Amino acid sequence: MLAAAACITSLSFTAITGLSAKAEDGRNIADGVYYIRNLNSGKYMDINWARTADGTEVIQYGFHGDLNQQFKVTRESDGYYSIKPMHCQSSALDLRSVSGANSNGTDAQIRTFRNYTEQKFTITNAV
């Protein structure tokens, strides 16, 4: 679930390091680098054309494993997670605005990480 009340329920996180995604302290996911896959399509979260500019769209794409399909998931001090693409770690997954994050159909993008509400996520077991 996203901090701004949007919900993502059909993703799987695969740790690149081969470690378990379950954190030792009981959290649903450990800090680490992951491929994030849509369970419905089998495609992976991808930063379009590996661009780095603010506003670059987040898409789904067939697996190729490049850095723009690898995401660093970090639990921040407030308990929410940031999701940063490995090809551009100064940016994070972003839902454009607080109101946009609460609206159906808002596109995900990357934007310079500033720990804004629209860049904060919770990760919970969907099944």
Buried (B, 14 or more C-beta within 10 A) or exposed (E): EBBBEBEBEEBBBEBBEEEEBEBEEEBBBBBBBBBBBBEEEEBBBBBEEBBBEEEBEBBBBEEEEEBBBBBBBBBEEEEBBBBBBBBBEEBBBBBBBEEBBBEEEBEBBBBBBEEBBBBBBBBEEEE
